[in-house]
């Protein structure tokens, strides 16, 4: 009974991770900061697809063309998409083969792989955005960046949960 609850929780965690990861990639809040000038406070936020500037409650957004994307942004998008695919594989394994030990093992590995991809995305963007956009403090990273970190944590928790539900764990001897 406890295994079924854990498996259900991990499967639900996979769905939540997929939704959060898609939101992280789609929402333009990877960088989020404000500057003050004589015109007022200008709030700027940037994602992978557009950059927006808000000044005196007027928002202007500009789409970022593929040719204008930085290499590290493209690499981050790729890592996030690979993470989404890996966590989707974990979820599909649990739906198609419910109750099968091999499915849980594959789901654990796929969740771990997704976590690695999300870690790579966060590391690439976190390290390169700081240099590329001359960021000096961590407060400039926005909500989408935070969502990517949450996806990383959820993936690792899912991997651990799927592993705990296994009847036989090779590295633990009775």
C-alpha positions in Angstrom: 0.0 0.0 0.0 2.8 2.4 0.9 4.5 1.7 -2.4 1.4 2.6 -4.4 1.2 5.9 -2.6 4.8 6.7 -3.2 4.5 5.7 -6.9 1.5 7.9 -7.3 3.3 10.8 -5.6 6.3 10.4 -7.9 4.0 10.1 -10.9 2.2 13.3 -9.8 5.6 14.9 -9.2 6.6 14.0 -12.8 3.5 15.8 -14.1 4.2 18.8 -11.9 7.8 18.9 -13.1 6.7 18.8 -16.8 4.3 21.7 -16.3 6.9 23.8 -14.4 9.6 23.1 -16.9 7.4 24.1 -19.9 6.5 27.2 -17.9 10.1 28.0 -17.2 11.0 27.8 -20.9 8.0 29.7 -22.1 7.8 32.6 -19.6 10.1 35.6 -20.2 11.5 35.8 -16.6 14.9 34.3 -16.7 16.4 37.7 -16.0 14.4 40.2 -14.0 15.7 43.6 -12.7 14.8 47.2 -12.2 16.8 50.4 -12.7 15.9 54.0 -11.7 16.5 57.0 -13.8 15.1 60.5 -14.2 12.2 59.0 -16.3 11.2 56.7 -13.5 11.7 53.1 -12.6 12.3 50.8 -15.6 11.6 47.2 -15.0 13.2 44.8 -17.5 12.7 41.0 -17.8 14.1 38.7 -20.4 13.3 35.1 -21.4 14.3 33.0 -24.4 11.6 34.3 -26.7 11.1 37.9 -25.8 12.5 40.8 -23.7 10.1 43.2 -22.1 10.6 46.7 -20.6 8.1 48.3 -18.3 8.3 52.1 -17.6 5.5 54.0 -15.8 3.1 51.1 -16.2 3.7 50.9 -20.0 5.0 47.6 -21.2 6.8 47.1 -24.4 8.0 43.7 -25.5 10.2 42.6 -28.4 10.5 39.1 -29.7 14.0 37.7 -29.7 14.8 36.2 -33.1 16.7 33.0 -33.3 19.8 34.7 -34.8 19.8 37.1 -31.8 19.9 34.4 -29.2 23.1 33.9 -27.3 24.7 30.4 -27.6 24.3 29.8 -23.9 20.5 30.6 -24.2 20.2 28.0 -27.0 22.1 25.5 -24.9 19.9 26.2 -21.9 16.7 25.7 -24.0 18.1 22.4 -25.3 18.9 21.1 -21.8 15.5 22.1 -20.6 13.8 20.3 -23.5 15.9 17.2 -22.9 14.9 17.3 -19.2 11.3 17.6 -20.2 11.6 14.6 -22.5 13.4 12.5 -19.8 10.8 13.3 -17.2 8.1 12.5 -19.8 9.7 9.1 -20.3 9.6 8.5 -16.6 5.9 9.4 -16.4 5.0 7.3 -19.5 6.8 4.3 -18.0 4.6 4.5 -14.9 1.4 4.9 -17.0 2.1 2.2 -19.6 3.6 -0.4 -17.2 2.0 0.2 -13.8 3.3 -2.0 -11.0 6.2 -3.4 -13.0 9.6 -3.2 -11.2 11.5 -2.5 -14.5 9.2 0.4 -15.2 10.0 1.9 -11.8 13.7 1.3 -12.4 13.5 3.0 -15.8 11.4 5.8 -14.3 14.1 6.4 -11.6 16.9 6.5 -14.1 14.9 8.8 -16.4 14.1 11.1 -13.5 17.7 11.2 -12.5 18.7 12.0 -16.1 16.1 14.8 -16.2 17.6 16.2 -13.0 21.1 16.2 -14.6 19.7 18.0 -17.7 18.0 20.6 -15.5 21.2 21.0 -13.5 23.1 21.6 -16.7 20.5 24.2 -17.8 20.7 26.1 -14.5 24.5 25.9 -14.5 24.9 27.1 -18.1 22.4 29.9 -17.7 23.5 30.9 -14.2 27.2 31.1 -15.2 26.9 32.6 -18.6 24.1 35.2 -18.0 26.2 36.8 -15.3 29.0 37.4 -17.7 26.9 38.1 -20.8 24.5 40.6 -19.2 27.0 42.1 -16.6 24.9 40.9 -13.7 26.4 41.6 -10.3 24.0 40.0 -7.8 21.8 36.9 -7.8 18.6 39.0 -7.4 18.6 39.5 -11.2 17.7 35.9 -11.9 13.9 35.8 -12.4 11.1 33.4 -11.7 11.7 31.2 -14.7 15.3 30.5 -13.5 13.8 29.6 -10.1 11.3 27.3 -11.7 14.2 25.5 -13.4 15.8 25.0 -10.0 12.5 23.6 -8.7 12.4 21.2 -11.7 15.8 20.0 -10.8 14.8 19.3 -7.2 11.5 17.6 -8.2 13.3 15.4 -10.7 15.8 14.3 -8.0 13.0 13.7 -5.5 11.1 11.6 -8.1 14.3 9.6 -8.8 14.7 8.9 -5.1 11.0 8.0 -4.7 10.9 5.7 -7.6 14.1 4.0 -6.3 12.7 3.6 -2.8 9.6 1.7 -4.3 11.8 -1.0 -5.9 11.4 -4.4 -4.3 15.1 -5.1 -4.9 17.7 -2.4 -4.8 21.0 -3.9 -6.1 23.4 -2.0 -3.8 21.4 -2.9 -0.6 21.9 -6.5 0.5 19.5 -8.2 2.9 
